[in-house]
């Protein structure tokens, strides 16, 4: 009956393996050459083993008559031995290398000892070689599943590697010359033709096109670009020829930073992975010595102290079964694979996670703190009104634009855009920037102050409040109040959905920190549904506020900060986990952050949290499943209840279940 079950099982394995070979091989993201070779070995070994099972030992014994005594037994052994080497030669080679390198105790050593021991027992007892080959065969099937799963998740991440440009086009003497992107200097004009990747960050100086940003953001919708627009490397020009003036060297461009993040992601291990690595180093030698003790001590005790037969064969068989059961493959393989698949699933959504340790921290996030400008809002400010002006509106705007001309702040840029004329820096002197308040400068020899109400109080000037919601730039000219300019930021389309998504994902509190006036901050927070808001903060105040929030939360609860500006870098570093906007965020913010959103869409934060929590659930499921089955089967194997076939399930079966479970990290449904 047992042989019938094994034969049916082998038949199922062959059909399944053949189906996988045809299905996976027909896909564009199919198997590697190594995986195909292994699949052929599995099919060949299964076929030989199945055929040998239909040839009885009595049929082999007929060779004794024609050749020499025991010839049939020898030929039968050699047939099984050939099959054994077909499926297991690489495991034996790895085990021998491990012994030579003094790194003995690993899964290859356990498999080699268990299967070679089973073969020796079969020779000694003139029994069945099926168990030894079946253990190796099913182990290799499990390894194949693991290899394919890792390859699948790795391809999701390595798709990002396709964004690396091979060359940059430089126009010389009316012809395009392809050069290495590393050789392009800042300020050079490069040409990007339809179908080519943008190799280096820059500004379009000629042409327009639709850009495919899917490799960076995960979004398939193309982005229309025109002269004056900033473009980042890694995008693909779809429709037009672009001439781009580079603003960064290739090593500092977006594509280089992304590739660096991806290549280093696997080097940062989570606590769960560190635990499994340490566990395996202790666990594997422990079970190896336990198996040795199980093989030697009971027979010695039976023989010396109990005066009965030692039954060496029985106890050696139990020890070999114990070794197969104890192999920690399910834990050692599935736990890192789960995190790797989680990082791969996140990258598909345009979320770059710098390491599995950050994925683990993200799963515990209960507080999410946002910067406002550029994070929840577009950071695109527009002048929407000039009120209480004692000068002509155009003159007041001119003074404001010139006074703010040395600043790169979005508000300063909006004033310059509204002014609409070229800024003559020679007209501006003695610029004094008062952090968090505004700027004082001399324009055409006239003292001009532009800033918030704190600046007016600093100058001891009365000012008019504005009834409109927005950022108010109060103006003083020659020491007298001259009116104020109303500037409004634009809330990102998905910001409200992002807050709602976080609430659904289990985040307990959302907080917004901003340097804006209280009225503006409260209006934005209320419209988005944010729980708490702190306004009129200097960069140092944001760090202090995050420190206070960190002290308030429980130890197991984690705080995430989301920002995009240079002044957000200290806060991103101080938070338990920092999340930066990758498309428009500053280099400093991206460098300081642990997670980068490639399309600046805050709704992806909730998606990333959901991915991380699903990943951790799967990790814990695999740990519990593997340890529970292992210890139960180890106990059964030690007392002789478990045979080699149960050992195969405890090792390879659990590994396959754990690997298939880990692959689920790649797929996360929409929130």
C-alpha positions as CSV (number, residue, x, y, z in Angstrom):
1,X,0.0,0.0,0.0
2,X,2.8,2.4,0.9
3,X,4.6,1.7,-2.4
4,X,1.4,2.4,-4.3
5,X,1.0,5.7,-2.5
6,X,4.6,6.7,-3.3
7,X,4.2,5.7,-7.0
8,X,1.0,7.9,-7.2
9,X,2.8,10.7,-5.5
10,X,5.8,10.4,-7.9
11,X,3.4,10.5,-10.9
12,X,1.8,13.7,-9.5
13,X,5.2,15.2,-9.1
14,X,6.1,14.5,-12.7
15,X,2.9,15.9,-14.1
16,X,3.1,19.0,-11.9
17,X,6.8,19.5,-12.9
18,X,6.1,19.1,-16.6
19,X,3.1,21.5,-16.4
20,X,5.2,24.1,-14.6
21,X,8.0,23.7,-17.2
22,X,5.5,24.4,-20.0
23,X,3.6,27.2,-18.2
24,X,6.6,29.1,-16.7
25,X,8.8,28.6,-19.8
26,X,6.2,30.2,-22.0
27,X,6.1,33.4,-19.9
28,X,8.3,36.4,-20.6
29,X,9.4,36.4,-17.0
30,X,10.0,32.6,-17.0
31,X,12.7,30.4,-15.5
32,X,16.4,31.0,-15.7
33,X,18.7,28.5,-17.4
34,X,19.7,27.1,-14.0
35,X,16.0,26.6,-13.0
36,X,15.2,24.9,-16.4
37,X,18.2,22.5,-15.9
38,X,16.9,21.7,-12.4
39,X,13.4,21.1,-13.7
40,X,14.9,18.7,-16.3
41,X,16.8,16.8,-13.5
42,X,13.6,16.6,-11.4
43,X,11.6,15.2,-14.4
44,X,14.4,12.7,-15.3
45,X,14.9,11.5,-11.8
46,X,11.2,11.2,-11.2
47,X,10.8,9.1,-14.4
48,X,13.7,6.8,-13.5
49,X,12.5,6.3,-10.0
50,X,8.9,5.6,-11.2
51,X,10.2,3.0,-13.7
52,X,12.4,1.4,-11.1
53,X,9.4,1.0,-8.7
54,X,7.7,-1.2,-11.3
55,X,10.8,-3.5,-11.5
56,X,10.7,-5.8,-8.5
57,X,13.8,-7.1,-6.7
58,X,13.0,-10.6,-7.9
59,X,13.3,-9.5,-11.5
60,X,16.8,-8.0,-10.8
61,X,17.8,-11.3,-9.1
62,X,17.5,-13.1,-12.4
63,X,20.8,-11.5,-13.4
64,X,22.4,-13.8,-10.7
65,X,21.8,-16.8,-13.1
66,X,23.3,-15.1,-16.1
67,X,26.2,-13.2,-14.6
68,X,27.4,-14.0,-11.0
69,X,25.9,-14.4,-7.5
70,X,24.4,-11.1,-6.2
71,X,24.7,-9.5,-9.6
72,X,21.1,-8.5,-9.6
73,X,21.4,-6.8,-6.2
74,X,24.5,-4.9,-7.5
75,X,22.7,-3.8,-10.7
76,X,19.6,-2.7,-8.8
77,X,21.8,-0.6,-6.4
78,X,23.7,1.0,-9.4
79,X,20.4,1.9,-11.1
80,X,19.2,3.7,-7.9
81,X,22.6,5.2,-7.3
82,X,22.6,6.8,-10.8
83,X,19.2,8.2,-10.1
84,X,20.4,9.5,-6.7
85,X,23.4,11.3,-8.3
86,X,21.2,12.8,-11.0
87,X,19.1,14.6,-8.5
88,X,21.5,15.1,-5.6
89,X,25.1,15.5,-6.9
90,X,25.1,19.3,-6.3
91,X,23.9,18.9,-2.7
92,X,26.7,16.4,-2.0
93,X,29.2,18.8,-3.6
94,X,28.0,21.7,-1.4
95,X,28.1,19.5,1.7
96,X,31.7,18.5,1.0
97,X,32.7,22.1,0.3
98,X,31.1,23.1,3.6
99,X,33.1,20.5,5.5
100,X,36.3,21.7,3.7
101,X,35.6,25.3,4.6
102,X,34.7,24.3,8.2
103,X,31.1,25.5,7.8
104,X,29.6,22.1,8.4
105,X,26.2,22.5,9.8
106,X,23.8,23.6,7.1
107,X,20.9,22.1,5.2
108,X,23.2,20.6,2.6
109,X,25.1,18.7,5.3
110,X,21.8,17.4,6.9
111,X,20.4,16.3,3.5
112,X,23.7,14.6,2.5
113,X,24.1,12.7,5.8
114,X,20.4,11.7,5.9
115,X,20.2,10.4,2.3
116,X,23.6,8.7,2.2
117,X,22.8,7.1,5.5
118,X,19.5,5.9,4.1
119,X,21.3,4.4,1.1
120,X,23.8,2.6,3.3
121,X,21.0,1.2,5.4
122,X,19.2,0.0,2.3
123,X,22.4,-1.8,1.1
124,X,22.9,-3.3,4.6
125,X,19.4,-4.6,4.9
126,X,18.9,-5.3,1.1
127,X,15.9,-3.0,1.4
128,X,14.4,-0.1,-0.5
129,X,16.4,2.8,-1.9
130,X,13.2,4.7,-2.5
131,X,13.3,6.7,0.7
132,X,16.8,8.1,0.2
133,X,16.1,9.3,-3.4
134,X,12.6,10.5,-2.5
135,X,14.0,12.7,0.3
136,X,16.5,14.3,-2.1
137,X,14.0,14.6,-4.9
138,X,11.4,16.4,-2.8
139,X,14.1,18.6,-1.3
140,X,15.2,19.7,-4.8
141,X,11.5,20.4,-5.7
142,X,11.3,22.6,-2.7
143,X,14.5,24.3,-3.6
144,X,13.2,24.9,-7.1
145,X,10.0,26.5,-5.8
146,X,12.2,28.7,-3.5
147,X,14.5,29.7,-6.4
148,X,11.6,30.6,-8.7
149,X,9.9,32.6,-5.9
150,X,13.1,34.5,-5.2
151,X,13.6,35.1,-8.9
152,X,10.0,36.4,-9.3
153,X,10.3,38.9,-6.4
154,X,13.8,39.9,-7.5
155,X,12.5,40.6,-11.0
156,X,10.0,43.0,-9.6
157,X,12.8,45.0,-8.0
158,X,15.3,44.5,-10.8
159,X,12.7,46.0,-13.2
160,X,13.9,49.2,-11.6
161,X,17.4,48.5,-12.9
162,X,16.0,48.9,-16.5
163,X,15.8,52.6,-15.8
164,X,19.6,52.9,-15.8
165,X,20.5,54.6,-19.1
166,X,23.3,53.1,-21.2
167,X,24.3,56.4,-22.9
168,X,23.5,60.1,-23.3
169,X,23.2,61.9,-26.6
170,X,25.3,65.0,-27.1
171,X,24.9,67.0,-30.4
172,X,28.3,67.8,-32.0
173,X,28.6,69.3,-35.5
174,X,25.0,68.6,-36.3
175,X,25.3,64.9,-35.4
176,X,24.3,63.0,-32.2
177,X,27.2,61.4,-30.4
178,X,26.5,58.7,-27.7
179,X,28.7,59.1,-24.6
180,X,28.7,57.6,-21.1
181,X,26.3,59.5,-18.8
182,X,29.2,59.8,-16.3
183,X,31.0,62.0,-18.7
184,X,28.2,64.6,-19.0
185,X,29.0,67.8,-17.1
186,X,26.4,69.9,-15.3
187,X,24.9,72.5,-17.7
188,X,25.4,70.4,-20.8
189,X,22.7,70.1,-23.4
190,X,21.6,66.5,-24.0
191,X,19.2,65.2,-26.6
192,X,16.5,62.6,-25.8
193,X,14.7,61.0,-28.8
194,X,11.4,59.1,-28.7
195,X,11.8,55.8,-27.0
196,X,14.9,56.7,-25.1
197,X,15.5,57.1,-21.4
198,X,16.2,60.5,-19.9
199,X,19.8,59.8,-18.6
200,X,20.3,62.8,-16.3
201,X,18.1,65.2,-14.3
202,X,17.6,68.5,-16.0
203,X,15.3,71.2,-17.4
204,X,13.8,71.1,-20.9
205,X,15.1,73.9,-23.1
206,X,13.6,72.8,-26.4
207,X,10.8,70.4,-27.4
208,X,7.8,68.8,-25.7
209,X,6.9,65.1,-25.1
210,X,4.8,62.7,-23.1
211,X,7.0,61.0,-20.5
212,X,6.5,57.4,-19.4
213,X,7.3,57.4,-15.6
214,X,6.0,53.9,-14.8
215,X,9.4,52.5,-13.9
216,X,9.8,55.2,-11.3
217,X,6.3,55.7,-9.9
218,X,4.4,52.6,-10.8
219,X,1.8,54.7,-12.6
220,X,1.1,54.0,-16.3
221,X,-0.4,57.5,-17.0
222,X,2.1,59.5,-19.1
223,X,3.1,63.0,-18.0
224,X,3.1,65.9,-20.5
225,X,6.1,68.1,-20.5
226,X,7.1,71.4,-22.1
227,X,9.9,73.9,-22.2
228,X,10.9,75.0,-18.7
229,X,9.7,71.8,-17.0
230,X,12.0,69.8,-14.8
231,X,12.5,66.2,-15.8
232,X,14.1,63.4,-13.8
233,X,16.3,60.6,-15.1
234,X,14.7,57.2,-15.7
235,X,11.7,58.5,-17.5
236,X,11.2,57.5,-21.2
237,X,10.3,60.1,-23.8
238,X,7.4,58.7,-25.8
239,X,6.4,61.2,-28.4
240,X,8.9,64.1,-29.0
241,X,12.5,65.0,-29.2
242,X,13.7,66.9,-26.1
243,X,16.8,69.0,-25.5
244,X,17.6,69.1,-21.8
245,X,20.0,71.2,-19.9
246,X,21.5,69.0,-17.1
247,X,21.3,70.2,-13.5
248,X,23.1,67.4,-11.9
249,X,26.0,65.0,-12.5
250,X,24.9,61.4,-13.4
251,X,26.1,60.1,-10.0
252,X,23.8,62.6,-8.2
253,X,20.8,62.1,-10.5
254,X,17.6,60.5,-9.5
255,X,18.2,57.2,-11.3
256,X,21.6,56.7,-9.6
257,X,20.1,57.3,-6.2
258,X,17.3,54.8,-6.9
259,X,19.7,52.2,-8.1
260,X,21.8,52.7,-5.0
261,X,18.7,52.3,-2.7
262,X,17.7,49.1,-4.5
263,X,21.2,47.5,-4.5
264,X,21.6,48.1,-0.7
265,X,18.1,47.2,0.4
266,X,18.8,43.6,1.1
267,X,21.8,44.5,3.3
268,X,19.6,46.0,6.1
269,X,18.1,43.0,7.9
270,X,15.0,43.1,10.1
271,X,15.0,41.8,13.7
272,X,13.1,38.7,12.5
273,X,15.8,37.9,9.9
274,X,18.6,38.4,12.5
275,X,16.7,36.1,14.9
276,X,16.4,33.4,12.2
277,X,20.1,33.7,11.3
278,X,21.2,33.4,14.9
279,X,18.6,30.6,15.6
280,X,19.9,28.5,12.6
281,X,23.5,28.8,13.8
282,X,22.5,27.3,17.2
283,X,19.7,25.0,16.0
284,X,21.5,23.1,13.2
285,X,24.5,21.9,15.3
286,X,22.1,21.1,18.2
287,X,19.9,18.8,16.1
288,X,22.9,17.2,14.4
289,X,24.4,16.2,17.7
290,X,21.0,15.2,18.9
291,X,20.6,12.9,15.9
292,X,24.1,11.4,16.6
293,X,23.1,10.8,20.2
294,X,19.8,9.2,19.1
295,X,21.7,6.8,16.8
296,X,24.3,5.8,19.4
297,X,23.0,6.1,23.0
298,X,19.8,4.0,22.9
299,X,21.6,1.0,21.3
300,X,24.5,1.2,23.8
301,X,22.0,1.5,26.7
302,X,20.0,-1.5,25.4
303,X,23.1,-3.6,24.9
304,X,25.1,-2.7,28.1
305,X,22.5,-2.0,30.7
306,X,19.3,-3.8,29.5
307,X,20.9,-6.9,28.1
308,X,18.8,-6.8,24.9
309,X,19.5,-6.5,21.2
310,X,21.0,-3.1,20.3
311,X,18.9,-2.8,17.1
312,X,21.5,-0.4,15.5
313,X,19.6,-0.3,12.2
314,X,16.4,0.9,13.9
315,X,18.0,3.6,15.8
316,X,20.2,4.8,12.9
317,X,17.1,5.0,10.7
318,X,15.3,7.1,13.4
319,X,18.4,9.4,13.6
320,X,18.4,9.8,9.9
321,X,14.6,10.6,9.9
322,X,15.3,13.0,12.8
323,X,18.0,14.8,10.6
324,X,15.6,15.2,7.6
325,X,12.9,16.6,9.9
326,X,15.2,19.0,11.6
327,X,16.4,20.7,8.4
328,X,15.6,24.4,9.0
329,X,14.9,25.2,5.3
330,X,11.4,26.6,5.8
331,X,12.7,29.2,8.3
332,X,16.0,30.0,6.7
333,X,14.5,30.4,3.2
334,X,10.9,31.7,3.7
335,X,11.6,34.5,6.2
336,X,14.1,36.5,4.1
337,X,12.0,35.7,1.0
338,X,8.9,37.2,2.7
339,X,10.7,40.5,3.3
340,X,12.3,40.4,-0.2
341,X,8.9,39.9,-1.7
342,X,7.4,42.7,0.5
343,X,10.1,45.1,-0.8
344,X,9.3,43.9,-4.4
345,X,5.6,44.4,-3.9
346,X,6.2,47.9,-2.6
347,X,8.5,48.8,-5.5
348,X,5.7,47.8,-7.9
349,X,3.6,50.5,-6.2
350,X,6.4,53.2,-6.6
351,X,7.5,52.9,-3.0
352,X,11.2,52.3,-2.4
353,X,12.0,50.7,1.0
354,X,15.7,50.9,1.9
355,X,15.8,47.7,3.9
356,X,13.6,44.9,5.4
357,X,14.3,46.5,8.9
358,X,12.3,49.6,7.8
359,X,9.5,47.3,6.5
360,X,9.2,45.8,9.9
361,X,9.2,49.2,11.7
362,X,6.6,50.5,9.2
363,X,4.2,47.7,10.1
364,X,4.2,49.0,13.7
365,X,3.5,52.6,12.8
366,X,0.7,54.2,14.8
367,X,1.6,57.9,14.4
368,X,2.1,59.6,11.1
369,X,3.4,63.2,11.1
370,X,3.3,65.2,7.9
371,X,5.1,68.3,6.8
372,X,2.6,70.4,4.8
373,X,4.2,72.2,1.9
374,X,5.3,69.8,-0.8
375,X,3.9,66.8,1.1
376,X,0.2,67.3,1.5
377,X,0.2,70.3,-0.8
378,X,1.8,70.7,-4.2
379,X,4.1,73.5,-3.0
380,X,2.9,75.5,-6.0
381,X,2.1,78.9,-4.6
382,X,0.1,81.5,-6.5
383,X,-0.5,85.2,-5.8
384,X,-4.3,85.5,-5.3
385,X,-4.6,89.1,-4.1
386,X,-3.0,92.3,-2.9
387,X,-4.9,94.1,-0.1
388,X,-4.6,97.4,1.8
389,X,-1.8,98.5,-0.5
390,X,-0.6,102.1,-0.1
391,X,1.3,101.8,-3.4
392,X,0.3,100.6,-6.8
393,X,-0.3,96.8,-6.7
394,X,2.3,96.3,-9.4
395,X,4.9,98.4,-7.5
396,X,4.3,96.5,-4.3
397,X,4.6,93.2,-6.1
398,X,7.9,94.4,-7.7
399,X,9.3,95.3,-4.3
400,X,8.3,91.9,-2.9
401,X,9.8,89.9,-5.8
402,X,13.1,91.8,-5.7
403,X,13.4,91.6,-1.9
404,X,12.8,87.8,-2.0
405,X,15.0,87.2,-5.1
406,X,17.8,85.6,-3.1
407,X,15.5,82.9,-1.6
408,X,14.7,79.5,-3.2
409,X,11.5,79.1,-1.1
410,X,8.3,78.3,-3.1
411,X,6.7,81.4,-1.8
412,X,9.6,83.5,-3.2
413,X,9.3,81.7,-6.5
414,X,5.6,82.5,-6.7
415,X,6.2,86.2,-6.1
416,X,8.8,86.2,-8.9
417,X,6.4,84.4,-11.2
418,X,3.6,86.9,-10.4
419,X,6.0,89.8,-11.1
420,X,6.7,88.3,-14.5
421,X,9.8,90.2,-15.4
422,X,13.5,89.4,-15.2
423,X,14.9,90.0,-11.8
424,X,17.8,92.5,-11.8
425,X,19.8,91.5,-8.7
426,X,21.9,94.6,-9.0
427,X,18.9,96.6,-7.6
428,X,18.9,94.6,-4.4
429,X,21.5,95.0,-1.6
430,X,21.9,94.4,2.2
431,X,19.6,91.3,2.3
432,X,18.9,90.1,5.8
433,X,16.9,86.9,6.2
434,X,15.2,86.5,9.5
435,X,14.5,82.8,10.0
436,X,10.9,82.1,10.3
437,X,9.9,85.7,9.9
438,X,10.8,87.0,6.4
439,X,13.4,89.2,4.7
440,X,14.6,92.8,4.9
441,X,16.5,94.3,1.9
442,X,17.3,97.5,0.2
443,X,15.7,97.8,-3.3
444,X,16.9,100.8,-5.3
445,X,18.1,102.2,-2.0
446,X,14.7,101.9,-0.4
447,X,14.3,99.6,2.7
448,X,11.8,96.9,2.0
449,X,10.6,94.3,4.5
450,X,8.5,91.3,3.4
451,X,7.4,88.6,5.7
452,X,4.7,87.4,8.2
453,X,3.1,89.2,11.1
454,X,6.1,88.3,13.3
455,X,8.3,90.4,11.1
456,X,5.9,93.3,11.4
457,X,5.9,92.9,15.2
458,X,9.7,92.8,15.1
459,X,9.6,96.1,13.3
460,X,7.0,97.5,15.7
461,X,4.6,98.2,12.8
462,X,0.8,98.0,12.8
463,X,-0.6,95.7,10.1
464,X,-3.9,94.6,8.7
465,X,-5.1,91.0,9.1
466,X,-6.4,89.2,6.1
467,X,-9.9,87.6,6.1
468,X,-8.9,85.2,3.3
469,X,-7.2,81.8,3.9
470,X,-3.7,81.6,2.6
471,X,-0.1,82.7,3.3
472,X,0.0,86.4,4.0
473,X,3.2,88.4,3.0
474,X,3.1,91.7,4.9
475,X,5.0,94.5,3.2
476,X,6.7,97.5,4.8
477,X,8.4,100.2,2.7
478,X,10.7,102.9,4.2
479,X,9.6,101.8,7.7
480,X,5.8,102.2,7.0
481,X,3.3,99.4,6.5
482,X,2.4,99.2,2.7
483,X,-0.2,96.4,2.6
484,X,-0.1,92.6,2.2
485,X,0.0,90.0,-0.6
486,X,-2.2,86.9,-0.4
487,X,-0.6,83.6,-1.6
488,X,-2.3,80.3,-1.6
489,X,-0.9,76.8,-1.9
490,X,-2.7,74.0,-3.7
491,X,-3.7,70.8,-1.9
492,X,-2.6,67.6,-3.7
493,X,-5.6,65.7,-5.2
494,X,-5.0,62.5,-3.1
495,X,-4.1,64.1,0.2
496,X,-7.5,63.7,1.7
497,X,-7.7,60.1,0.5
498,X,-4.2,59.5,2.0
499,X,-5.4,60.5,5.5
500,X,-8.5,58.3,5.2
501,X,-6.4,55.4,3.9
502,X,-4.1,55.7,6.9
503,X,-7.1,55.6,9.3
504,X,-8.3,52.4,7.6
505,X,-4.8,51.0,7.8
506,X,-4.9,51.3,11.6
507,X,-2.9,54.5,12.2
508,X,-4.2,56.0,15.5
509,X,-3.1,59.6,15.0
510,X,-2.2,61.9,12.1
511,X,-0.3,65.2,12.8
512,X,0.7,68.1,10.6
513,X,3.6,70.4,11.3
514,X,4.1,73.6,9.3
515,X,5.7,77.0,9.5
516,X,2.5,78.6,8.0
517,X,0.2,80.8,9.9
518,X,-2.3,79.2,12.3
519,X,-5.3,80.1,10.2
520,X,-3.9,78.6,7.1
521,X,-2.7,75.4,8.9
522,X,-6.0,74.9,10.6
523,X,-7.9,75.3,7.3
524,X,-5.8,72.7,5.5
525,X,-5.9,70.2,8.5
526,X,-9.7,70.5,8.8
527,X,-10.2,70.0,5.1
528,X,-8.0,66.9,5.1
529,X,-9.3,65.3,8.3
530,X,-5.9,65.5,10.2
531,X,-6.2,64.9,14.0
532,X,-3.7,67.5,15.2
533,X,-1.9,70.5,13.7
534,X,1.0,72.6,14.9
535,X,1.7,75.8,13.0
536,X,4.2,78.7,12.9
537,X,7.1,76.3,13.5
538,X,10.7,76.9,12.7
539,X,12.8,73.9,11.5
540,X,14.2,73.4,15.0
541,X,10.6,73.5,16.4
542,X,9.6,70.6,14.2
543,X,12.4,68.4,15.7
544,X,11.3,69.4,19.2
545,X,7.6,68.6,18.4
546,X,8.6,65.2,17.0
547,X,10.6,64.6,20.2
548,X,7.5,65.3,22.3
549,X,5.4,63.0,20.2
550,X,8.0,60.2,20.5
551,X,7.9,60.5,24.3
552,X,4.1,60.3,24.3
553,X,3.8,57.1,22.4
554,X,4.2,53.5,23.7
555,X,7.5,51.7,23.1
556,X,6.0,49.2,20.6
557,X,4.3,52.0,18.6
558,X,6.3,53.7,15.9
559,X,6.2,57.2,14.6
560,X,6.7,58.0,10.9
561,X,7.5,61.5,9.5
562,X,6.7,62.4,5.9
563,X,8.5,65.4,4.4
564,X,10.2,66.6,1.2
565,X,12.4,69.7,2.0
566,X,16.0,70.2,3.1
567,X,14.7,71.5,6.4
568,X,12.8,68.2,6.9
569,X,16.1,66.1,6.8
570,X,16.7,66.4,10.6
571,X,13.1,65.4,11.4
572,X,13.2,62.5,8.9
573,X,16.3,61.2,10.7
574,X,14.9,61.6,14.2
575,X,11.6,59.8,13.6
576,X,11.3,56.0,14.0
577,X,10.9,55.9,10.2
578,X,11.3,58.7,7.7
579,X,9.3,58.9,4.4
580,X,10.4,61.3,1.7
581,X,8.9,62.5,-1.5
582,X,11.2,61.1,-4.3
583,X,10.1,63.0,-7.4
584,X,10.2,66.6,-6.2
585,X,11.8,66.1,-2.8
586,X,15.2,67.4,-2.0
587,X,18.3,65.2,-2.1
588,X,18.9,65.7,1.6
589,X,15.4,64.5,2.4
590,X,15.7,61.4,0.2
591,X,19.1,60.7,1.7
592,X,17.8,61.0,5.3
593,X,14.6,59.0,4.7
594,X,14.1,55.3,5.1
595,X,11.3,55.0,2.5
596,X,10.9,57.0,-0.7
597,X,7.7,57.7,-2.5
598,X,8.6,58.0,-6.2
599,X,5.5,59.8,-7.4
600,X,5.1,62.1,-4.4
601,X,1.6,60.7,-3.8
602,X,0.9,60.5,-0.1
603,X,-1.8,57.9,-0.6
604,X,1.0,55.4,-1.2
605,X,1.9,55.6,2.5
606,X,-1.2,53.7,3.5
607,X,-0.4,51.2,0.8
608,X,3.1,50.7,2.1
609,X,1.9,50.2,5.6
610,X,-0.6,47.6,4.4
611,X,2.2,45.8,2.5
612,X,4.5,45.9,5.6
613,X,1.8,44.5,7.9
614,X,0.8,41.7,5.4
615,X,4.5,40.9,5.1
616,X,5.0,40.6,8.9
617,X,1.8,38.5,9.3
618,X,3.2,36.1,6.7
619,X,6.6,36.0,8.5
620,X,5.0,35.1,11.8
621,X,2.7,32.6,10.1
622,X,5.7,30.8,8.6
623,X,7.7,30.9,11.9
624,X,4.8,29.3,13.8
625,X,4.0,26.8,11.1
626,X,7.6,25.7,10.7
627,X,8.4,25.4,14.4
628,X,5.2,23.7,15.3
629,X,5.5,21.0,12.6
630,X,9.2,20.6,13.2
631,X,9.1,20.0,16.9
632,X,6.0,17.8,16.7
633,X,7.6,15.6,14.0
634,X,11.0,15.6,15.8
635,X,9.3,14.1,18.8
636,X,7.5,11.5,16.7
637,X,10.7,10.7,14.9
638,X,12.6,10.2,18.1
639,X,10.1,7.6,19.4
640,X,9.9,5.9,16.0
641,X,6.4,6.9,15.0
642,X,7.5,9.1,12.1
643,X,9.0,7.5,9.1
644,X,11.0,9.1,6.3
645,X,7.9,10.1,4.3
646,X,6.6,12.2,7.3
647,X,10.1,13.6,7.5
648,X,9.8,14.7,3.8
649,X,6.6,16.5,4.6
650,X,8.1,18.1,7.8
651,X,11.0,19.4,5.8
652,X,10.2,19.9,2.1
653,X,6.4,20.1,2.5
654,X,6.5,22.8,5.1
655,X,9.2,24.7,3.1
656,X,7.0,24.7,0.0
657,X,4.0,25.8,2.0
658,X,6.1,28.6,3.6
659,X,7.6,29.7,0.3
660,X,4.2,29.9,-1.5
661,X,2.8,31.8,1.5
662,X,5.8,34.2,1.3
663,X,5.0,34.9,-2.4
664,X,1.7,36.5,-1.3
665,X,3.7,39.5,-0.1
666,X,4.0,40.5,-3.8
667,X,0.3,41.0,-4.1
668,X,-1.6,43.6,-2.1
669,X,-5.2,44.5,-2.9
670,X,-6.2,48.1,-3.1
671,X,-7.3,49.8,0.1
